[in-house]
Amino acid sequence: MGIVIVEICESNLLQTIEAEQLFESTYPEVSVIVSECLSFCGMCRFRPFALVNNRRIKGKDVDDCIKNINQAIEEELAFYA
């Protein structure tokens, strides 16, 4: 298991991409967990977001969210370096 955990809700717009493969193949230190619900009622249906080490990361659209998640992962990895 990685030192950076990315959690994504099943109903999230990020589920339209292969998020697990995208982040885990780019960053071996990352583990992606897809949960049934992350308890941010309704947010996941309107705006893509994920939790990166329990920090909510969102974006205007899927591409923006992926960019922001990658940035958050880089920040987390820099902390552990």
C-alpha positions in Angstrom: 0.0 0.0 0.0 1.2 3.5 -0.8 2.0 6.4 1.4 -0.5 8.6 -0.5 -4.1 7.5 -0.5 -6.4 8.8 -3.2 -10.1 8.1 -2.4 -12.8 8.5 -5.0 -16.5 8.0 -4.7 -18.3 5.5 -7.0 -20.7 8.2 -8.2 -18.0 10.8 -8.9 -17.4 12.2 -12.3 -13.8 10.9 -12.0 -15.2 7.4 -12.5 -15.4 8.2 -16.2 -11.6 7.6 -16.4 -9.4 4.8 -15.2 -8.3 6.7 -12.1 -6.7 3.8 -10.4 -4.5 2.9 -13.3 -3.7 6.6 -14.1 -2.5 7.6 -10.6 -1.0 4.2 -9.5 1.0 3.8 -12.7 2.3 7.3 -12.6 3.1 7.3 -8.9 4.0 3.9 -7.3 3.6 5.4 -3.9 -0.1 6.0 -4.5 -3.0 3.7 -3.7 -6.4 4.6 -5.1 -9.5 3.5 -3.2 -12.9 3.6 -4.8 -15.6 3.9 -2.1 -19.3 3.5 -2.4 -19.7 6.9 -0.6 -17.4 9.5 0.9 -20.2 11.3 2.7 -20.0 14.6 0.8 -23.6 14.2 -0.1 -24.3 15.3 -3.6 -21.0 17.0 -4.3 -19.6 14.0 -6.3 -22.4 14.2 -8.8 -21.9 17.8 -9.7 -18.1 18.4 -9.5 -15.2 15.9 -9.7 -13.3 15.6 -6.5 -11.1 13.2 -4.6 -9.6 12.9 -1.2 -5.8 12.9 -1.2 -4.6 11.8 2.3 -8.0 13.1 3.6 -7.7 16.5 1.9 -10.5 17.3 -0.5 -9.2 18.1 -4.0 -11.6 19.3 -6.7 -11.7 20.7 -10.2 -14.0 22.5 -12.6 -14.0 19.4 -14.8 -12.3 16.0 -14.9 -9.1 17.3 -16.5 -8.8 20.1 -14.1 -9.4 17.8 -11.2 -6.7 15.3 -12.4 -4.3 18.2 -12.7 -5.1 19.3 -9.1 -4.9 15.7 -7.8 -1.5 15.3 -9.4 -0.3 18.5 -7.8 -1.6 17.4 -4.4 0.2 14.0 -4.8 3.4 15.8 -5.6 3.0 18.0 -2.5 2.4 14.9 -0.3 5.4 13.1 -1.8 7.6 16.2 -1.2 6.6 16.1 2.5 7.8 12.5 2.8 11.0 13.1 0.9 
